[in-house]
Amino acid sequence: MQNDKYLLSSLSHALDILDLLNDYEELSLAQILKHMNVSKAAAFRLLYTLEHKNYVVKSQSGKYSLNIKFARFGARLLEHQSLLMIAKPYLEHLRNTFNETAHLSILSSDNRCVIIHKETGSQPMQMSSAIGAAMDIFCSATGKIITAHLDEDLINRKLNETQFVKYTENTKTNIEAVKKDYRKALECGYAADLEERDIGLVCYACPIFDINKKCVGAVSLSGKANHMLTNKEAIIVSLKEATNNISAKLGYKI
């Protein structure tokens, strides 16, 4: 692995230090050097950088340990895992009921809408998506419904920073038109992608709320346009029922 031409040696060594500090309560520079094949100067620079970025903390005795920052990472990971565990049966039910693809997406720390789970239907025409993929905030149903629940100033900033792409003739590339979709989503309780990303595909999405009444994600269902439009009413009812139940299990109360 160490001979991998794509491996960044400095980053690899920094991660090795974090792994070491995860195994030991605290270590001095000398103790860390016993476990690593790097010079003292290199190890010091790595530790200095990790300390500067708040990944490690140095005690008065000169020993290093992981900083509390990792607790925040762990809490966020557990939060997402909890959401996934709660939501997965509902996504499976949506997929089985309509034979279309269901997605679970969240708002990430950089305010992107990211897919964290997918239950794929068996229809021949499917939305091109992958776990970890980011959704456009101006033309995807998920992006619209999550972004619509953000603070207005943040919405304006995000839209001003967005590079609009005219994917299809239905794609809205005007900020005011997109904001109108946001307002409609808030009024109706769901957002729609009506062949705005791919011709022939329609998607509907409903929001998930946590105990603090914050929109933390969305569940969406996407599929062939004629099937989705024909069954729109039933799909929206099922999506709202699913997201209401998920929200309730996260502690949300109207």
C-alpha positions in Angstrom: 0.0 0.0 0.0 2.9 2.3 0.8 4.0 2.0 -2.8 0.7 3.2 -4.2 1.6 6.1 -6.5 -1.7 7.8 -5.7 -1.0 7.8 -1.9 -0.1 11.1 -0.3 2.6 10.2 2.1 2.1 13.3 4.4 -1.7 12.7 4.6 -1.1 9.0 5.2 1.3 9.7 8.1 -1.1 12.2 9.6 -3.9 9.6 9.5 -1.5 7.1 11.0 -1.0 9.5 13.9 -4.8 9.8 14.4 -5.1 6.0 14.4 -2.3 5.8 17.1 -4.0 8.4 19.3 -7.3 6.5 18.9 -5.6 3.4 20.4 -3.8 5.2 23.2 -5.1 7.8 25.6 -2.2 10.1 25.0 1.3 9.9 23.5 4.4 12.0 23.6 6.3 12.8 20.4 9.0 10.3 21.3 6.3 7.6 21.8 4.7 8.4 18.5 8.0 8.1 16.7 8.5 4.6 18.0 5.4 3.5 16.0 6.2 5.5 12.8 8.9 5.5 10.2 9.2 9.3 9.9 11.7 11.8 11.1 11.3 13.8 14.3 10.9 17.0 12.3 8.3 15.5 10.0 6.3 14.1 13.0 6.5 17.4 14.8 5.2 19.3 11.7 2.3 16.8 11.3 1.3 17.1 15.0 1.6 20.9 14.9 -0.7 21.0 11.8 -3.2 18.6 13.5 -3.2 20.7 16.6 -3.6 23.9 14.6 -6.7 22.3 12.9 -8.1 21.2 16.3 -7.8 17.4 15.5 -5.3 16.8 18.4 -4.6 18.7 21.6 -1.3 19.0 23.4 -1.2 18.8 27.2 1.1 20.8 29.5 3.2 17.6 29.9 3.8 17.7 26.1 1.6 14.7 25.3 -0.9 14.5 22.5 -4.4 13.2 22.4 -7.4 13.4 20.1 -9.4 16.6 20.4 -13.1 16.8 21.3 -13.7 17.6 17.6 -13.9 13.8 16.9 -16.8 13.5 19.3 -18.7 15.9 17.0 -17.9 13.7 14.0 -19.0 10.7 15.9 -22.3 12.3 16.9 -23.0 13.3 13.4 -22.2 9.8 12.1 -24.5 8.3 14.7 -27.2 10.8 13.8 -27.1 9.8 10.1 -27.0 6.1 11.0 -30.0 6.5 13.2 -31.9 8.4 10.5 -31.0 5.6 8.0 -32.1 2.9 10.3 -35.4 4.6 10.9 -36.0 5.6 7.2 -34.9 2.4 5.5 -38.1 0.4 6.0 -40.2 3.3 4.7 -38.0 3.6 1.5 -38.4 -0.2 1.0 -42.2 0.2 1.3 -42.3 3.0 -1.2 -40.2 1.1 -3.6 -42.3 -2.1 -3.2 -45.6 -0.1 -3.5 -44.8 1.9 -6.7 -41.9 -0.2 -8.1 -39.9 3.0 -8.5 -36.7 4.2 -6.9 -36.7 5.8 -3.5 -33.9 8.0 -2.1 -33.0 9.3 1.4 -31.0 12.5 1.2 -29.6 14.8 3.9 -28.3 18.4 4.2 -24.5 18.1 4.6 -22.3 20.4 6.6 -21.5 22.4 3.5 -25.3 22.8 2.8 -25.3 20.3 -0.1 -28.1 17.8 -0.5 -26.5 14.4 -0.5 -28.0 10.9 -1.2 -27.2 8.5 1.7 -29.5 5.6 0.8 -31.2 4.3 -2.3 -33.8 1.6 -2.8 -33.9 0.8 -6.5 -37.1 -0.1 -8.3 -37.3 -2.6 -11.2 -38.7 -0.2 -13.9 -36.5 -0.1 -17.0 -36.1 3.6 -16.9 -34.3 4.8 -13.8 -32.9 8.0 -12.4 -29.1 8.1 -12.7 -28.1 8.4 -9.0 -25.6 7.1 -6.6 -25.1 7.1 -2.8 -22.9 10.1 -2.0 -24.0 12.1 -5.0 -25.0 15.7 -4.5 -28.4 17.0 -5.8 -28.8 20.3 -7.6 -30.8 22.7 -5.5 -32.5 24.3 -8.5 -33.9 21.4 -10.4 -34.0 18.3 -8.2 -37.0 17.6 -6.0 -34.8 16.8 -3.1 -32.7 19.9 -3.6 -35.7 22.1 -3.7 -37.5 20.7 -0.7 -34.5 20.8 1.6 -33.2 24.2 0.4 -36.7 25.7 0.7 -36.5 25.2 4.5 -33.2 27.1 4.9 -32.9 30.6 6.1 -33.8 33.1 3.4 -30.4 34.8 3.5 -28.7 31.4 3.1 -31.0 30.6 0.2 -30.1 33.8 -1.6 -26.4 33.2 -1.1 -26.6 29.6 -2.3 -28.6 30.6 -5.4 -26.2 33.4 -6.2 -23.3 31.0 -5.9 -25.0 28.3 -8.0 -24.0 27.6 -11.6 -27.2 27.0 -13.4 -27.2 24.3 -16.1 -30.0 24.0 -18.7 -30.3 20.2 -18.5 -33.6 20.1 -20.4 -36.2 22.5 -21.8 -38.0 22.3 -18.4 -35.0 23.3 -16.3 -35.5 26.7 -14.6 -32.3 28.8 -14.6 -33.8 32.0 -13.3 -33.4 32.6 -9.6 -36.8 34.1 -9.1 -38.4 31.1 -10.9 -36.5 28.7 -8.6 -37.5 30.7 -5.5 -41.1 30.4 -6.7 -40.7 26.6 -6.7 -39.4 26.8 -3.1 -42.4 28.8 -2.0 -44.7 26.3 -3.6 -42.9 23.5 -2.0 -43.4 25.0 1.5 -47.1 25.5 0.8 -47.7 22.1 -0.6 -45.4 20.1 1.6 -43.6 18.5 -1.3 -41.3 19.5 -4.2 -41.3 18.2 -7.8 -38.8 17.7 -10.6 -40.9 17.6 -13.7 -38.4 16.3 -16.3 -36.1 19.2 -15.2 -33.0 17.0 -14.9 -33.8 14.2 -17.3 -36.4 14.1 -20.0 -38.8 11.2 -19.2 -38.2 11.2 -15.5 -40.2 12.8 -12.7 -39.4 13.0 -9.0 -41.3 14.0 -5.9 -39.8 14.7 -2.5 -41.0 15.4 1.0 -39.1 16.8 4.0 -37.9 15.1 7.2 -37.8 17.2 10.5 -36.0 16.5 13.7 -36.9 17.3 17.3 -35.8 20.9 16.8 -38.2 21.3 13.9 -35.3 21.6 11.5 -35.4 20.0 8.1 -32.6 17.4 8.2 -33.3 15.6 5.0 -35.9 14.3 2.5 -37.3 11.1 1.0 -38.0 11.1 -2.7 -39.5 8.8 -5.3 -38.4 9.0 -8.9 -39.5 7.2 -12.0 -40.8 7.2 -15.5 -42.8 10.4 -16.2 -46.2 8.9 -17.2 -46.2 6.5 -14.3 -45.3 9.1 -11.8 -47.8 11.7 -13.1 -50.6 9.1 -13.3 -50.0 8.0 -9.7 -49.0 11.5 -8.4 -51.8 11.7 -5.7 -51.1 8.3 -4.3 -47.3 8.9 -4.3 -47.5 12.2 -2.5 -49.8 10.7 0.1 -47.4 7.8 0.7 -44.3 10.1 0.7 -45.9 12.4 3.3 -47.0 9.5 5.4 -43.4 8.1 5.3 -41.7 11.4 6.1 -44.2 12.2 8.9 -43.5 8.8 10.5 -39.8 9.2 10.2 -39.9 12.8 11.6 -42.0 11.6 14.5 -39.5 8.9 15.4 -36.8 11.6 15.3 -38.8 13.5 18.0 -40.6 16.0 15.7 -43.9 17.3 16.9 -46.1 19.7 15.0 
